[in-house]
Amino acid sequence: MAGDKQNEAKVSPTDENKENQSDGGLGLEILQIIKESQQQHGLRHGDYQRYRGYCSRRLRRLRKTLGFRMGNRHKFIGKKITVEMLSDSRYLLLVLMEAERAWSYAMQLKQEANTEPRKRFHLLARLRKAAKHSEKLEKLCESHRVDAKTKLEAQAYTAYLTGMVEFELQEWKRAMEAFNKCKTIYEKLASAFTEEMAALYRQRVDEISPNIRYCAYNIGDQNAINDLMQMRLTGGGGGMMAEKLESLITQARTKQAATMSEVEWRGRSVPVKIDKARIFLLGLGDNEAAIAQASNEETKEHLYETLLAECRDTIQAVREELKSEAKQRERGSEGDSGKVSNLQFLHSYLTYIKLCTLVKRNESMAHTLQAKLKEPEADENKRGPRPQDLIRLYDIILQSLAELSTLQGLEDDHTFQKEVSLKTLVYKAYRCFFIAQSYVLVKKWSEALVLYERVLKYAKEVQSKAKNLNNSLKDLPDVQELIAEVNAEKYSLQAAAILGESTFSTPLCDRLETFRLDSTLVGKQPNLVQFPPDFQPIPCKPLFFDLALNHVAFPPLDDKVEQKGKGGLTGYIKGIFGFGS
């Protein structure tokens, strides 16, 4: 809550600027205000409850600021905003926030209605209330005190909420009319204002386009199903349309799946009795075609993830059937244990599709990273791609290929095993190449040179084996291009090794007499002096240990030592008086 209040305090001045009074009358940037509020207060993460709380708090602040209180804490006194009160655009904002609060509550109930169906009645009531508030806003904007742009935005906002209500009631024709009205207004606004505002209007048009086509399909336009499938594959139709699109496409494929009885793969026809598997296999061609036609890498990545998710769900459904089949075999006294069952072969086929899709996705990502790796770094502070990133991708590809070779039912298919072995060699060559590149970065010339030689060995082995396998290299990276690149890198490596031992490894302080343009001297780590400095030999003080001293026998010295004798009376007297001490 504290974080929400801080954010509210930050955005409020901005919104006040949008709620200004222009020369043509009161103005309110309706779409911009609701979009910014939604993104900053929960809807970025789909948290409608948080956004509803924000709308309630903002309504309270607006009423307090405007002096538009509805009674006190003991008694409620209802008030209505009239045209005569429109001396400030915040009165329009008050009605807008009431509509947004009702709409956000309806969306919250829609999420909860998945597990509690009875909340759908409350959902419809809140949506109707949101539409009622938007109609009130539209009537207020009809006043001559409000500028033309705000009037158009209010009409579009009302049409949008009205369309949402009719959409939930499955009144497809009326919903389509409302959405088309909303789309038309926003398209006109987009063509009349700045590029920043036009982008916001076009975004809203893109949001409601799937709803329009869904309504058209339910009215009877069969051509709309193709557009909806394409939107669903490219990530369109979010929010309340996502589930409906999934349901619609599943229904369409289910009708087609009724005519599908078997699939042929690797020379064997397998009956497909599981509906989920039929639906997935029917849509496989559409998914692959959409991936091939993807306009950018982000869209392609989304399509790959969608296909992989569907494939995993289908494999899980087949795996459940396999468990039931295994239990039936255990109960039966007879069974053909030597041959792979049709269901198990279907499972192998679906696993093959999943693993091949993983290989293609990681290869596409590796291709993108390779292109970025060759580009010069524009920002030194920002970390760019490294050869280690590509090594990881090729590790995943090799792991997928290893799983392909162990699929049940294909152990004796020698052609398949040879194809997998050939693909493994190709990707091993590329993985080895980027390991060598990583050694070049740390100036380990000898290790990199050995790895380049291994790349050439893999590539030549691929070329020799590919002669016996027709079209095996059709979908694989070009090995001949890799060989040419390795040969070029080898020469560059040898030159870098020679220069690194002489000039490039020598600091500037040791080659002041030699002129050479060195761009590294103006970088972040110029090689000016050698640090830490090398150790220098210096003379050391010798240490002597007299080990023979313990074994030396010294001569007697008794004749050299003065003997103490008697001193007589004189000595006695000196001793008494202390003179001799």
SELO-901798 format. One record per residue (C-alpha): x, y, z; residue in three letters. Coordinates in steps of 0.02 Angstrom, whole numbers, padded with zeros to 5 digits, always signed. Each point is the difference from the previous one (the first is absolute). Layout:
XYZALA;...
! end
This chain:
+00000+00000+00000MET;+00142+00119+00043ALA;+00079-00033-00169GLY;-00165+00035-00087ASP;-00018+00166+00089LYS;+00175+00052-00049GLN;-00036-00043-00182ASN;-00163+00095+00007GLU;+00090+00153+00064ALA;+00121-00010-00145LYS;-00130-00014-00137VAL;-00127+00122+00066SER;+00090+00158-00061PRO;+00015-00075-00173THR;-00184-00038-00004ASP;-00041+00176+00058GLU;+00090+00064-00154ASN;-00109-00111-00108LYS;-00157+00061+00085GLU;+00024+00177-00060ASN;-00116+00126-00074GLN;+00051+00040-00178SER;-00063+00140-00107ASP;-00139-00110-00066GLY;-00065-00047+00172GLY;+00032-00130+00133LEU;+00115-00141-00055GLY;+00034-00174+00068LEU;+00122-00126-00077GLU;-00114-00147+00040ILE;+00094-00143-00084LEU;+00172+00061+00054GLN;-00053+00021+00182ILE;-00078-00173+00015ILE;+00145-00085-00090LYS;+00133+00079+00110GLU;-00101-00033+00158SER;-00027-00181-00047GLN;+00183-00031-00040GLN;+00063+00083+00159GLN;-00125-00077+00121HIS;-00013-00186-00028GLY;-00059-00040-00176LEU;+00176-00029-00063ARG;-00009-00160+00102HIS;-00187-00029-00018GLY;-00039+00056+00178ASP;-00174+00075-00020TYR;-00030+00007+00187GLN;+00147+00117+00024ARG;-00061+00112-00140TYR;-00176+00005+00075ARG;+00075+00056+00166GLY;+00095+00137-00089TYR;-00160+00062-00085CYS;-00091+00006+00168SER;+00139+00100+00082ARG;+00009+00121-00145ARG;-00187+00026+00003LEU;+00011+00043+00186ARG;+00138+00126-00032ARG;-00093+00081-00145LEU;-00161+00019+00100ARG;+00095+00076+00145LYS;+00094+00121-00113THR;-00157+00054-00093LEU;-00107+00008+00158GLY;-00117-00126-00080PHE;-00032-00106+00153ARG;-00151-00115+00007MET;-00053+00027+00179GLY;+00109-00044+00150ASN;+00058-00153+00091ARG;-00171-00023+00080HIS;-00116+00033-00147LYS;+00011-00020-00190PHE;-00072+00137-00109ILE;+00006-00038-00185GLY;+00053+00136-00121LYS;+00007+00008-00190LYS;+00121+00097-00106ILE;-00094+00115-00117THR;+00052+00101-00152VAL;-00014+00162+00101GLU;+00136-00063+00118MET;+00130-00023-00139LEU;+00116+00139+00052SER;+00145-00121+00022ASP;+00053-00151-00105SER;+00023-00099+00161ARG;-00189-00023+00006TYR;+00016-00099-00163LEU;+00146-00096+00076LEU;-00110-00044+00149LEU;-00128-00086-00113VAL;+00140-00086-00098LEU;+00074-00074+00159MET;-00171-00065+00053GLU;-00014-00092-00167ALA;+00177-00068+00016GLU;-00033-00061+00177ARG;-00154-00096-00055ALA;+00090-00071-00153TRP;+00151-00058+00102SER;-00115-00086+00125TYR;-00086-00090-00145ALA;+00169-00060-00066MET;+00049-00059+00173GLN;-00162-00100+00011LEU;+00033-00071-00173LYS;+00163-00075+00063GLN;-00087-00072+00153GLU;-00147-00067-00103ALA;+00113-00136-00073ASN;-00014-00093+00165THR;-00162+00079+00065GLU;-00126+00007-00144PRO;-00134+00093+00101ARG;+00110+00156+00003LYS;-00041+00022-00183ARG;-00166+00083+00049PHE;+00092+00128+00107HIS;+00124+00025-00143LEU;-00139+00047-00121LEU;-00075+00121+00127ALA;+00166+00091+00022ARG;+00030+00009-00187LEU;-00172+00077-00025ARG;+00038+00127+00136LYS;+00165+00045-00085ALA;-00093+00026-00164ALA;-00129+00107+00091LYS;+00136+00113+00071HIS;+00080+00015-00172SER;-00168+00054-00073GLU;-00012+00133+00136LYS;+00175+00058-00049LEU;-00051+00009-00183GLU;-00154+00106+00041LYS;+00104+00120+00104LEU;+00124+00017-00143CYS;-00139+00052-00118GLU;+00003+00170+00086SER;+00071+00148-00096HIS;+00125+00020+00143ARG;+00094-00158-00054VAL;+00117-00003-00151ASP;-00029-00110-00153ALA;+00141-00123+00033LYS;-00066-00043+00173THR;-00174-00025-00073LYS;+00066-00126-00126LEU;+00103-00092+00131GLU;-00152-00011+00115ALA;-00105-00074-00142GLN;+00136-00129-00038ALA;+00016-00045+00184TYR;-00188-00025+00016THR;-00004-00106-00159ALA;+00142-00108+00068TYR;-00086-00037+00168LEU;-00168-00028-00086THR;+00083-00124-00116GLY;+00076-00089+00150MET;-00171-00021+00079VAL;-00079-00067-00161GLU;+00150-00113-00028PHE;-00024-00082+00170GLU;-00186-00019-00035LEU;+00046-00082-00168GLN;-00101+00130-00095GLU;+00125-00010-00143TRP;-00081+00120-00122LYS;-00022+00142+00125ARG;+00172-00030+00072ALA;+00076+00008-00174MET;-00089+00165-00037GLU;+00064+00077+00162ALA;+00178-00058-00029PHE;-00002+00061-00180ASN;-00059+00172+00060LYS;+00142+00004+00127CYS;+00127-00054-00132LYS;-00059+00132-00124THR;+00015+00142+00126ILE;+00174-00051+00056TYR;+00060-00018-00180GLU;-00062+00177-00038LYS;+00086+00066+00156LEU;+00162-00089-00046ALA;+00005+00088-00168SER;-00027+00172+00077ALA;+00126+00013+00142PHE;+00185-00024+00040THR;+00091-00162-00028GLU;+00009-00035+00187GLU;-00189+00014+00020MET;-00029-00091-00165ALA;+00099-00150+00066ALA;-00113-00006+00153LEU;-00158+00004-00106TYR;+00066-00134-00118ARG;+00042-00110+00148GLN;-00181+00008+00056ARG;-00057-00043-00176VAL;+00114-00153+00002ASP;-00075-00053+00167GLU;-00180+00000-00061ILE;+00034-00075-00173SER;-00004-00182+00064PRO;-00168+00037+00085ASN;-00071+00065-00164ILE;+00057-00153-00098ARG;-00063-00118+00135TYR;-00170+00082-00010CYS;+00005-00014-00189ALA;+00038-00185+00013TYR;-00146-00030+00118ASN;-00115+00098-00114ILE;+00045-00116-00143GLY;+00158+00064-00085ASP;+00104-00158-00022GLN;+00148+00096-00071ASN;+00029+00083+00170ALA;+00064-00164+00074ILE;+00162+00013-00100ASN;+00033+00176+00064ASP;-00035-00055+00178LEU;+00121-00146-00013MET;+00134+00115-00066GLN;-00031+00123+00143MET;+00010-00138+00127ARG;+00165-00065-00071LEU;+00079+00173-00005THR;-00050+00041+00180GLY;-00151+00108-00038GLY;-00166-00007+00087GLY;+00056+00014+00179GLY;-00109+00029+00151GLY;-00177-00064-00008MET;+00024-00058-00181MET;+00141-00123+00037ALA;-00110-00139+00071GLU;-00134+00026-00131LYS;+00126-00014-00141LEU;+00070-00160+00072GLU;-00175-00072+00018SER;-00049+00053-00176LEU;+00155-00072-00084ILE;-00018-00162+00099THR;-00181-00016-00058GLN;+00048+00031-00181ALA;+00139-00130+00005ARG;-00111-00123+00093THR;-00121+00002-00147LYS;+00144-00035-00119GLN;+00074-00131+00116ALA;-00156-00107-00018ALA;+00058-00046-00175THR;+00180-00038+00052MET;+00030-00183+00042SER;+00187-00033-00020GLU;+00169+00078-00031VAL;+00148-00071-00098GLU;+00180+00020+00059TRP;+00160-00093-00042ARG;-00094-00122-00111GLY;-00128-00050+00132ARG;-00183+00050+00012SER;-00059+00032+00177VAL;-00183+00022+00049PRO;-00033+00159+00099VAL;-00144-00029+00120LYS;+00039+00137+00127ILE;-00094+00161-00041ASP;+00135+00114+00072LYS;+00130-00083-00111ALA;-00112+00020-00154ARG;-00027+00185+00035ILE;+00186+00029+00026PHE;+00052-00092-00158LEU;-00130+00094-00103LEU;+00066+00168+00060GLY;+00184-00048-00019LEU;+00009+00057-00182GLY;-00081+00168+00041ASP;+00121+00029+00143ASN;+00153-00041-00106GLU;-00061+00112-00141ALA;-00026+00144+00122ALA;+00177-00023+00067ILE;+00070+00005-00176ALA;-00095+00161-00037GLN;+00045+00087+00165ALA;+00056+00178-00030SER;+00119+00016+00149ASN;+00094-00106+00125GLU;-00115+00044+00145GLU;-00153-00063-00093THR;+00092-00157-00055LYS;+00053-00036+00180GLU;-00181+00018+00058HIS;-00060-00120-00135LEU;+00132-00128+00048TYR;-00053+00010+00183GLU;-00183-00020-00047THR;+00037-00153-00106LEU;+00109-00079+00135LEU;-00133+00028+00133ALA;-00133-00085-00107GLU;+00118-00143-00038CYS;+00039-00030+00184ARG;-00185-00004+00043ASP;-00033-00125-00139THR;+00145-00111+00054ILE;-00068+00001+00177GLN;-00171-00057-00063ALA;+00080-00143-00098VAL;+00106-00046+00151ARG;-00158-00020+00105GLU;-00071-00118-00131GLU;+00164-00097+00002LEU;-00018-00028+00186LYS;-00176-00070-00025SER;+00064-00111-00140GLU;+00141-00066+00109ALA;-00124-00045+00139LYS;-00108-00095-00125GLN;+00151-00096-00062ARG;+00046-00048+00178GLU;-00175-00070+00027ARG;+00000-00096-00164GLY;+00087-00167-00017SER;+00059+00029-00178GLU;+00083+00148-00083GLY;+00117+00045-00140ASP;+00147+00064+00102SER;+00124-00005-00145GLY;-00081+00135-00108LYS;-00027+00181+00048VAL;-00186+00035+00016SER;-00088+00129-00107ASN;-00026+00112+00150LEU;+00184-00008+00047GLN;+00049+00038-00180PHE;-00118+00150+00002LEU;+00085+00057+00160HIS;+00169-00015-00087SER;-00066+00103-00146TYR;-00062+00140+00112LEU;+00164-00002+00097THR;+00091+00011-00167TYR;-00102+00156-00044ILE;+00038+00079+00169LYS;+00188-00034-00011LEU;+00012+00060-00181CYS;-00093+00159+00048THR;+00122+00027+00143LEU;+00146-00021-00120VAL;-00075+00125-00124LYS;-00039+00126+00136ARG;+00175-00005+00073ASN;+00076+00006-00173GLU;-00103+00155-00039SER;+00059+00081+00163MET;+00180-00048-00041ALA;-00015+00078-00173HIS;-00061+00163+00078THR;+00142+00001+00126LEU;+00129-00034-00136GLN;-00061+00153-00095ALA;+00013+00107+00157LYS;+00172-00073+00039LEU;+00068+00066-00165LYS;-00069+00174+00029GLU;+00113+00129+00087PRO;-00051+00043+00176GLU;-00087+00168+00002ALA;+00002+00019+00189ASP;+00150-00058+00098GLU;-00098+00001+00164ASN;-00131-00120-00069LYS;+00049-00183-00007ARG;-00021-00073-00173GLY;-00012-00184-00051PRO;+00151-00111+00032ARG;+00054-00166-00078PRO;-00044-00083+00166GLN;-00185+00040-00032ASP;+00007-00095-00165LEU;+00091-00146+00080ILE;-00146-00021+00120ARG;-00126-00001-00142LEU;+00096-00133-00096TYR;+00013-00104+00159ASP;-00190-00002+00009ILE;-00012-00047-00185ILE;+00121-00145+00023LEU;-00098-00059+00152GLN;-00161+00000-00103SER;+00085-00099-00139LEU;+00062-00127+00128ALA;-00180-00025+00058GLU;-00056-00022-00181LEU;+00116-00147-00025SER;-00080-00093+00147THR;-00183+00011-00055LEU;-00093-00164+00017GLN;-00043-00084-00164GLY;+00145+00080-00095LEU;+00145-00102+00068GLU;+00008-00106-00158ASP;-00033+00144-00120ASP;+00179+00018-00062HIS;-00040+00144-00118THR;-00075+00100+00143PHE;+00148-00036+00112GLN;+00122+00054-00136LYS;-00095+00162-00026GLU;+00004+00039+00186VAL;+00186-00043+00005SER;+00032+00117-00147LEU;-00095+00142+00083LYS;+00097-00030+00161THR;+00165+00019-00094LEU;-00057+00165-00077VAL;-00049+00077+00165TYR;+00156-00069+00084LYS;+00102+00092-00130ALA;-00091+00164+00036TYR;+00015-00025+00188ARG;+00186-00033-00016CYS;+00019+00155-00109PHE;-00074+00114+00134PHE;+00103-00083+00137ILE;+00153+00048-00105ALA;-00069+00177-00014GLN;-00013+00011+00189SER;+00184-00051+00014TYR;+00048+00133-00126VAL;-00080+00133+00111LEU;+00117-00046+00143VAL;+00151-00013-00121LYS;+00027-00186+00021LYS;+00063-00021-00177TRP;+00062-00179+00005SER;-00162-00069+00076GLU;-00105+00096-00127ALA;+00105-00065-00145LEU;-00022-00181+00057VAL;-00188+00025+00012LEU;-00007+00077-00175TYR;+00084-00156-00066GLU;-00131-00106+00085ARG;-00138+00104-00081VAL;+00075-00038-00170LEU;+00007-00185+00044LYS;-00186-00001+00046TYR;-00046+00097-00157ALA;+00094-00117-00116LYS;-00079-00150+00084GLU;-00172+00078-00029VAL;+00038+00026-00184GLN;+00057-00180-00022SER;-00154-00072+00087LYS;-00124+00117-00086ALA;+00036-00079-00169LYS;-00094-00158+00052ASN;-00150+00093+00074LEU;-00108+00100-00120ASN;-00068+00167+00062ASN;+00071-00027+00174SER;+00085+00170+00002LEU;-00150+00094-00069LYS;-00057+00071+00168ASP;+00173+00011+00078LEU;+00125+00145+00006PRO;+00121+00012-00146ASP;+00157-00100+00042VAL;+00097+00068-00149GLN;-00026+00176+00065GLU;+00065-00055+00169LEU;+00157-00073-00080ILE;+00036+00163-00090ALA;-00025+00099+00161GLU;+00115-00116+00098VAL;+00139+00016-00129ASN;-00014+00190+00009ALA;+00002-00005+00189GLU;+00155-00110+00001LYS;+00101+00129-00098TYR;-00063+00141+00111SER;+00043-00104+00152LEU;+00179-00028-00057GLN;+00023+00185-00036ALA;-00075+00048+00168ALA;+00113-00125+00089ALA;+00157+00075-00081ILE;-00054+00179+00034LEU;-00055-00045+00174GLY;+00173-00067+00043GLU;+00087+00157-00065SER;-00097+00161-00017THR;-00173-00025+00072PHE;+00064-00074+00162SER;+00133+00135+00020THR;-00056+00148+00107PRO;+00016+00176-00066LEU;+00142+00047+00117CYS;+00112-00134-00081ASP;-00034+00050-00182ARG;+00009+00190+00004LEU;+00122-00001-00146GLU;-00124-00094-00113THR;-00149+00093-00075PHE;-00158-00101-00025ARG;-00185+00047-00001LEU;-00073-00098+00145ASP;-00186+00029+00032SER;+00009-00092+00166THR;+00099+00144+00076LEU;-00157+00109+00005VAL;-00109-00139+00069GLY;-00045-00042+00178LYS;+00151-00115+00026GLN;+00150+00075-00093PRO;+00161-00101+00006ASN;+00113+00139+00067LEU;+00110-00091+00124VAL;+00015-00178+00057GLN;-00090-00026+00164PHE;+00043-00088+00109PRO;+00182+00017-00051PRO;+00108-00153-00030ASP;+00117-00063+00135PHE;+00180+00059-00018GLN;+00151-00103+00055PRO;+00100+00084+00140ILE;+00155-00058+00098PRO;-00041-00076+00165CYS;+00100-00005+00164LYS;+00072-00175+00033PRO;-00042-00091+00159LEU;+00131-00110+00088PHE;-00041-00140+00120PHE;+00148-00064+00107ASP;-00048-00183+00008LEU;+00173-00062+00057ALA;+00001+00099+00162LEU;-00091-00136+00094ASN;+00136-00127-00043HIS;+00156+00105+00041VAL;+00105-00052+00152ALA;+00075+00157+00078PHE;+00176-00010+00084PRO;+00015+00021+00189PRO;+00026+00180+00058LEU;+00042-00030+00183ASP;+00174+00074-00015ASP;-00072+00159-00075LYS;-00128+00032+00138VAL;+00058+00098+00155GLU;-00010-00107+00157GLN;-00076+00072+00159LYS;+00127-00011+00143GLY;+00014+00050+00183LYS;+00023+00187+00027GLY;+00071-00002+00181GLY;-00042+00123+00138LEU;-00011+00147-00118THR;-00128-00086-00105GLY;-00099-00049+00153TYR;-00008+00179+00062ILE;-00052+00064-00173LYS;-00137-00127-00002GLY;-00070+00055+00166ILE;-00007+00184-00045PHE;-00064-00030-00177GLY;+00154+00064-00092PHE;+00020-00159-00099GLY;-00178-00020-00055SER;
! end
